[in-house]
Amino acid sequence: MTEPAMTAEFDDVAGWTADAVEQLGEGYAIPAACRGSANPAALAWLAEACELRAGTRLLDVGAGIGGPAAWAAERFGVRPVLLEPMPAACRAAARLFGLPVIAADGRRIPLRAGSVDAVWCLGVLDTVADKAALLREIHRVLRPGAPLGLLAVVARSPRALPAPEGNLFPTRRRLASLLDGTGFDLVEQTGLPGGVPLSWSRRAEQVAAVVAAGHAADRAHALAARQAESLTRLFASGQISMRLVHAAKRPVPCAR
C-alpha cells in the first residue's frame, strides 16, 4: 500500500506540475519534470556511460512525469518507454511529452525478457522496500550485456536514519551487493555533478512556484513539502548523498 506522503509527492504534485507547465510553456517541461535528477550534467554522464544513441530502446523505470527520458530522446535520439505506477504521473508524462507510458510497478514489468537495450532508474531504488526484486526484474527485461543507469540515494552508514516516509536508503556497500546478487556487474560510479545551469533551475523553480500558489493549502502539498524538507536536512548533514551508477547485465556463462 502506497504511503500518503509518497502519493502526494509522486502523484498529486505530478499532475499539478503538468498543469503549471502548460500554463508557463513547453520550455519549462523538462526541467520541471526532472525533480530529483534535475541536473543536466548528471543525465549526460548517465547517457554517455550507457552509450545511448539514436534508436536505443530506453526503459525508464519509475519515470515520474518523464523529464529524464524526454531529455535523452531530445539529446540522443533514443526511443524511450516510461514505466510508472502512479496514475497522475502517467497522465502528466503523456500530456507533456507524448511518450509511451506503461502504468505498472517496476517489480512486475510487462515486457518480454531481453527486449530492452538500456534501463534508467533514477531516484527510485530508495523508495522500494524489496530492492532485489526490482533489480531482478530490470535484469530480466534487459538484453545480455546491456547497461543500467542508476541515480541512487545512498546512506553514509547502515545505521537507521529518520528517513522521509517510504524511503529506505542502502549504503554504497549494500548497493554494490544488491547489484552483484541480481546479476549485474558494477562498471563505474561517481558523485552527483554540480553546476546546474541557472536557466534550468530558474524554470524548475518557476513551475514549483506556480504549483505552490495554486495548491499550498492542499494537504498533499504540505505532505510533499515535508518529504522534501526531510531529504534536504539529510543531504545537508551528509547522512545521505546521490550516486550515479553504471552497471551492466552480466552475461550468462555458456554451458559446456
C-alpha positions in Angstrom: 0.0 0.0 0.0 1.4 3.4 -1.0 2.0 5.8 1.9 0.1 9.1 1.7 3.2 11.2 1.6 4.6 9.1 -1.3 1.3 9.5 -3.2 1.4 13.3 -2.6 5.0 13.6 -3.7 4.9 11.4 -6.8 1.2 11.6 -7.9 -0.6 14.7 -6.8 2.4 17.0 -7.4 3.0 15.3 -10.8 -0.5 16.4 -12.0 -0.1 19.9 -10.7 3.3 20.2 -12.3 1.9 19.3 -15.7 -0.8 21.9 -15.2 1.8 24.5 -14.3 4.0 23.7 -17.3 1.0 24.0 -19.7 0.4 27.4 -18.1 4.0 28.6 -18.5 5.0 27.0 -21.8 6.7 23.8 -23.1 10.2 25.2 -22.5 9.6 24.5 -18.8 8.6 20.9 -19.2 11.9 19.0 -19.0 13.5 21.0 -16.1 10.2 20.7 -14.1 9.8 17.0 -14.9 13.3 16.1 -13.7 12.6 16.5 -10.0 15.2 14.6 -8.0 17.5 14.3 -11.0 17.4 17.9 -12.2 21.0 18.2 -13.3 21.8 18.1 -17.0 25.4 17.1 -16.2 24.2 14.0 -14.3 21.9 13.0 -17.1 24.7 13.5 -19.6 27.1 11.3 -17.5 24.5 8.5 -17.4 23.7 8.8 -21.1 27.4 8.6 -22.1 28.1 5.8 -19.6 25.2 3.8 -21.0 26.3 4.7 -24.6 22.9 5.8 -25.6 22.5 6.5 -29.3 19.7 7.1 -31.8 17.3 4.2 -31.8 18.3 2.8 -28.4 15.2 1.4 -26.7 15.5 3.0 -23.2 13.2 1.9 -20.5 12.9 4.4 -17.7 11.7 2.6 -14.6 9.9 4.8 -12.1 9.9 7.5 -14.8 7.7 10.0 -12.9 6.4 12.6 -15.4 9.2 11.7 -17.9 11.7 14.6 -17.8 14.9 12.5 -18.0 13.5 10.2 -20.7 12.4 13.2 -22.8 15.8 14.8 -22.3 17.5 11.6 -23.6 15.2 11.5 -26.6 15.9 15.1 -27.4 19.7 14.9 -27.0 20.5 11.4 -28.1 17.5 10.3 -30.2 16.7 7.3 -28.0 13.3 5.6 -28.2 12.1 5.9 -24.5 9.4 3.8 -22.8 8.3 5.1 -19.5 7.2 2.7 -16.6 5.5 4.5 -13.8 3.0 3.1 -11.2 1.4 6.5 -10.2 -1.7 7.2 -12.4 -1.5 11.0 -12.3 2.2 10.9 -13.2 1.5 8.6 -16.2 -1.2 11.1 -17.4 1.2 14.0 -16.9 4.0 12.3 -18.9 1.7 11.6 -21.7 0.4 15.2 -21.7 3.8 16.9 -21.6 5.9 14.7 -23.8 3.7 12.3 -25.7 6.0 9.4 -24.9 4.7 5.8 -24.5 3.9 5.2 -20.8 3.2 1.8 -19.1 1.3 2.1 -15.9 2.9 -0.7 -13.8 5.1 -1.4 -10.9 8.8 -1.9 -11.6 8.8 -5.3 -9.8 6.4 -6.6 -12.5 7.4 -5.1 -15.8 5.0 -6.2 -18.6 7.7 -6.6 -21.2 9.4 -9.6 -22.8 12.7 -10.9 -21.4 15.7 -9.4 -23.2 13.6 -6.8 -25.1 15.2 -3.6 -23.8 18.5 -2.0 -24.9 19.1 0.1 -21.8 17.4 0.9 -18.5 17.4 4.1 -16.4 16.2 4.0 -12.8 16.6 7.4 -11.3 15.9 8.3 -7.6 13.7 5.2 -7.3 15.6 2.5 -5.6 15.5 4.1 -2.1 11.7 4.2 -2.3 11.3 0.4 -2.9 11.4 -2.0 0.1 12.3 -5.1 -2.0 15.2 -3.6 -4.0 16.4 -7.0 -5.1 13.0 -7.8 -6.7 13.1 -4.5 -8.7 16.7 -5.2 -9.9 15.9 -8.8 -10.8 13.0 -7.6 -13.0 15.2 -5.0 -14.6 17.8 -7.7 -15.3 15.1 -9.9 -16.9 14.0 -7.3 -19.5 17.5 -6.1 -20.5 19.3 -7.8 -23.3 22.6 -9.6 -22.4 25.4 -7.1 -21.6 23.0 -4.1 -21.7 23.5 -1.1 -19.4 21.7 0.0 -16.3 22.0 3.6 -15.3 21.1 4.4 -11.7 20.7 7.6 -9.7 20.8 6.2 -6.2 20.4 8.0 -2.9 22.8 6.2 -0.5 23.3 6.3 3.3 26.7 7.1 4.8 26.1 4.4 7.5 23.9 1.3 7.8 22.5 2.9 11.0 18.8 3.6 10.7 18.0 7.2 9.7 15.0 9.4 10.3 14.1 9.0 6.7 11.1 10.5 4.9 8.1 8.3 4.7 8.6 5.4 2.3 12.4 5.8 1.9 14.9 3.2 2.8 18.5 4.2 1.8 21.1 1.5 1.1 24.7 2.1 1.8 27.2 2.1 -1.1 28.4 -1.3 0.0 24.8 -2.7 0.2 24.0 -1.2 -3.2 27.1 -3.0 -4.7 26.0 -6.2 -3.1 22.4 -5.9 -4.4 23.7 -5.3 -8.0 26.1 -8.3 -7.8 23.4 -10.6 -6.3 20.9 -9.7 -9.0 23.2 -10.4 -11.9 24.8 -7.0 -12.6 28.5 -6.0 -12.9 29.1 -2.6 -11.4 31.1 -0.8 -14.2 31.7 2.7 -12.8 30.1 5.2 -10.4 30.6 8.8 -9.4 29.1 11.5 -7.2 26.4 13.9 -8.5 28.0 16.6 -10.7 27.2 20.1 -9.6 26.7 23.3 -11.6 23.0 23.2 -12.6 22.6 26.0 -15.3 20.7 29.0 -14.0 18.3 28.7 -16.9 17.4 25.2 -15.9 17.0 25.8 -12.1 15.1 29.0 -12.7 12.5 27.3 -14.9 12.1 24.4 -12.4 11.6 27.0 -9.6 9.0 29.0 -11.5 7.0 25.8 -12.1 7.2 25.0 -8.4 6.1 28.5 -7.5 3.0 28.1 -9.7 2.2 24.8 -8.1 2.6 26.3 -4.6 0.4 29.3 -5.5 -2.4 27.0 -6.6 -2.1 24.2 -4.0 -0.3 25.5 -0.9 -3.5 24.9 1.1 -3.8 21.3 0.0 -2.8 18.6 2.4 -0.9 16.7 -0.4 1.2 19.8 -1.0 2.1 20.0 2.7 3.0 16.3 2.8 5.2 16.6 -0.3 6.9 19.7 1.2 7.6 17.8 4.4 9.2 15.0 2.4 11.4 17.5 0.6 12.5 19.2 3.8 13.4 16.0 5.4 15.5 14.9 2.5 17.2 18.4 2.4 18.2 18.0 6.1 19.7 14.6 5.5 21.7 15.7 2.4 22.9 18.8 4.3 24.1 16.7 7.2 26.0 14.4 5.0 24.0 11.3 6.1 22.9 10.7 2.6 24.2 11.5 -0.9 23.5 10.8 -4.5 25.5 8.4 -6.6 25.4 7.9 -10.4 26.0 4.2 -11.1 26.6 2.5 -14.4 26.1 -1.3 -14.2 25.7 -3.9 -16.9 23.7 -7.1 -17.2 26.2 -9.9 -16.5 26.4 -12.4 -19.4 25.2 -15.8 -18.7 28.1 -18.3 -18.8 27.8 -20.7 -21.8 27.0 -24.3 -20.8 29.8 -26.8 -21.6 
